[in-house]
Amino acid sequence: MRCCSLTTISRSNRYKLPPAGPHRTQERFLHSFLSRIIPDHQTASERRPVRSNQLRSERAYHLAESAEACRGHTARLKAKGRTMMRRRSFMALAVTIEVLGMAMTTIPAIAADPMIGTWKLDVGSSKFVLPPPKEQTEVYKELASGEIELVLTRVQSAGAATSTRLTWPASGGVVHDPDARLPKGETLVETLLGPGEWLVTYMRNGTQYLMMHKVISQDGNTMRQTIKGLDPQGRPAEQDQVLRRQ
């Protein structure tokens, strides 16, 4: 039987197996059949790697595009987060400044030191080393300059009266004597230990010679002044003065 040429095989007969005559070997038969279904003479196993490589390339391209899009989205989120953080920081700073401003305006309304007021010496309840005065009055005021003013008026037993005005910072510090009533070379330092508690250091020519501890009672009506130093003979002595609020 005569074998047909490949070019003369019709479309309907393209995938029909040719007759296997005795003059065709099995190898030639398979080659003829494969050449009909694959025009470029490549088997399926030879064409598969090309398709696989194309798929891998397309997949890698899409993955790269997705990664780039994710990086762009992440960068936008980070930028938005930084902007929100800056806005929150500015708002917190504004609130802090406003609170501080309110606190500063309310400072003058805070209760003054319990020592502020008028006090009179209770001679009968006090203990003296030197002869006690007939009368003694201490008036403490808080000045607009942020200082405390003390006006000390003393009436001696003979009837002579003296008045001394002293000032010092409300937070404690060196005592000023605007009227020069203190003895020459004498310096006082007021130290604030707490509300209603002060320590006064007396120095003469730079040398400490006397200490006074002033404490206001819990009910705010009594001031106790404990003075420790040397008596006129140079011996250690302690004097206790009790004053009542007026």
VENJO-V971131 format. One record per pair of residues at least 24 apart in sequence whose C-alpha atoms are under 10 Angstrom apart, sorted by the first residue. I is the first residue (numbers start at 1). J is the second residue. Records with the same first field share a line. If there is no record, write none. Layout:
I->J + J
//
This chain:
6->32 + 33 + 35 + 36
7->36
9->36
108->144
112->141 + 142 + 170 + 195 + 196
113->140 + 141 + 142 + 148 + 170 + 194 + 195 + 196 + 197 + 216
114->140 + 195 + 196 + 197 + 215 + 216 + 217 + 218 + 219 + 220 + 221 + 223
115->139 + 140 + 141 + 142 + 148 + 195 + 196 + 197 + 198 + 214 + 215 + 216 + 217 + 220 + 221 + 222 + 223 + 245
116->140 + 141 + 142 + 148 + 149 + 150 + 196 + 245
117->141 + 142 + 150 + 245 + 246
118->150 + 151 + 243 + 244 + 245 + 246
119->152 + 221 + 222 + 223 + 242 + 243 + 244 + 245 + 246
120->153 + 222 + 223 + 242 + 243 + 244 + 245 + 246
121->154 + 222 + 223 + 224 + 241 + 242 + 243 + 244 + 245
122->222 + 241 + 242 + 243 + 244
123->241 + 242 + 243
124->241 + 242
125->240 + 241 + 242 + 243
126->224 + 225 + 226 + 239 + 240 + 241 + 242 + 243
127->226 + 238 + 239 + 240 + 241 + 242
128->227 + 237 + 238 + 239 + 240 + 241
129->227 + 230 + 231 + 232 + 237 + 238 + 239 + 240
130->231 + 232 + 239
131->156 + 157
132->156 + 157 + 241
133->157 + 158 + 159 + 160 + 161
134->158 + 159 + 160 + 161
135->159 + 161
136->161 + 162 + 163 + 243
137->163 + 243 + 244 + 245 + 246
138->163 + 164 + 165 + 243 + 245
139->165 + 245 + 246
140->166 + 167
141->167
142->167 + 169 + 170
143->167 + 169 + 170
145->169 + 170
146->170 + 171
147->171 + 172 + 173
148->172 + 175
149->175 + 176
172->198 + 199 + 200
173->200
174->200 + 201
175->200 + 201
196->220 + 223
197->223 + 224
198->225
199->225 + 226 + 227
200->225 + 227
202->229
210->237 + 238
211->238
212->238 + 239 + 240
213->240
214->241 + 242
216->243 + 244 + 245
220->244 + 245
221->245 + 246
222->246
//
